[in-house]
Amino acid sequence: MYTPEPFAEPSPRRIRVRLGGSLVADSSRALLLVQYGKSGLPTYYLPLEDVRPGALAGESTEGGQTRWTVTAGNKHAEAAAWTYPDPGGPTAALAGHITFSWRQLEWYEEDERVLVHARDPYKRVDTLRSSRRVQVYAGDTLIADSIRPLLLFETHLPTRYYLPFEDVRTELLEPSDTVTSCPYKGEARYWSVRAGNTFVRDAAWSYPAPIPENPKIKDLLAFFNERTDLVVDGERLEHPDTAWS
C-alpha cells in the first residue's frame, strides 16, 4: 500500500493547546503536518510566538530536534513540546514552529476537543450498508456469519466489516479492558475471542457511542482481519500488514 511522504500546509482552524485546563498555546496560524504510516500521525505545528510566555522550560536539543517541558499553573509535562527535526522540502515551513504531545496535553480545533491526533482533511471515512456475506473464523471455529454488514472504508486502511451482534456467536466473546479513541469515530471497546484451544486477544471492537459524524457504526462489531480470518462472499481475505498485525 502506497504511503505518501509527509507535507505541511496552513490550517484555517484556530488551534488551542491546554495543560490541566490552562492555556498553553493559541494560534490562528497553525500548520497541519499530514503524515502517515511509520512517519507518524497528523498533527499541528504552531508558531513559537503563539505559545504563552513561561509555558516552555528545560530546553534541550538533540539530533536537530529541540524539546521542552511544558508548564502551566502547578502542572508539568516533561518533554511534551518539540520542533520538527531539520525541516526542509515539503516540511520547510515547519521551521520556527512547535508541536505538543497529544497524550499529555489537550488539543482543541476551534472550541471542540480533538483526541489522539489531528483530523486529516484528505482522509475519508465512509460507511455503506451491504448484502455481502461476511464470515469470521478463529482457527477452525466460525465466530460470525452475516449478510447485513456495514462496510467502513477509511483512507489508507483495510476495509472494515461491522456486523450486528445478533450475527455473532457472542458466547465466544470475552470483554477486554482495552479502550482506544479515534478522532474520526470515537471511543472503542474491545472483545477477545475464545474458541476451544484458540484464544485471540482484542480480536474485535465496537463503538457504543460514536461521534455524530459516524452514527451508523453504533453498537456494531468489527473483527481485525489481522488477527482473525475473514471470508467475504466465499473468498478468504489476505491478512493485511498494519499497525494492528
Order of alpha helices (4+ residues) and beta strands (2+ residues): beta-beta-beta-beta-beta-beta-beta-beta-beta-beta-beta-beta-beta-beta-beta-beta-beta-beta-beta-beta-beta-beta
